[in-house]
Amino acid sequence: MDREQLLARRAGYVEELQDVEESLALLESGTFSMQGRNGDGPWEDRTGQMRDMARRSQKTYQDIIADIDERLKELD
């Protein structure tokens, strides 16, 4: 993969990371919450699950961006 392709992919991942971080900030601040239920069962707070998923996504995007940065350094 050449430098321009890596930079384009990096930009896309940075954008995705920003979206995840915005969602995570809303979940952590209590501004946004998530509820769900199974069938006709009671509604349950699922904010913690969504927050955990957002944190895992954040880490994944950070790792991918770091990997791309390393590849870019190798091309210099």
LINVEN-V844848 format. One record per backbone hydrogen bond with DSSP energy under -0.5 kcal/mol. CO is the residue of the C=O (numbers start at 1). NH is the residue of the N-H. Records with the same first field share a line. If there is no record, write none. Layout:
BEGIN
CO = NH ; NH
END
This chain:
BEGIN
2 = 6
3 = 7
4 = 8
5 = 9
6 = 10
7 = 11
8 = 12
9 = 13
10 = 14
11 = 15
12 = 16
13 = 17
14 = 18
15 = 19
16 = 20
17 = 21
18 = 22
19 = 23
20 = 24
21 = 25
22 = 26
23 = 27
24 = 28
25 = 29
26 = 30 ; 31 ; 32
34 = 46 ; 47
36 = 44
37 = 39
38 = 41
44 = 36
46 = 50
47 = 51
48 = 52
49 = 53
50 = 54
51 = 55
52 = 56
53 = 57
54 = 58
55 = 59
56 = 60
57 = 61
58 = 62
59 = 63
60 = 64
61 = 65
62 = 66
63 = 67
64 = 68
65 = 69
66 = 70
67 = 71
68 = 72
69 = 73
70 = 74
71 = 75
72 = 76
73 = 76
END
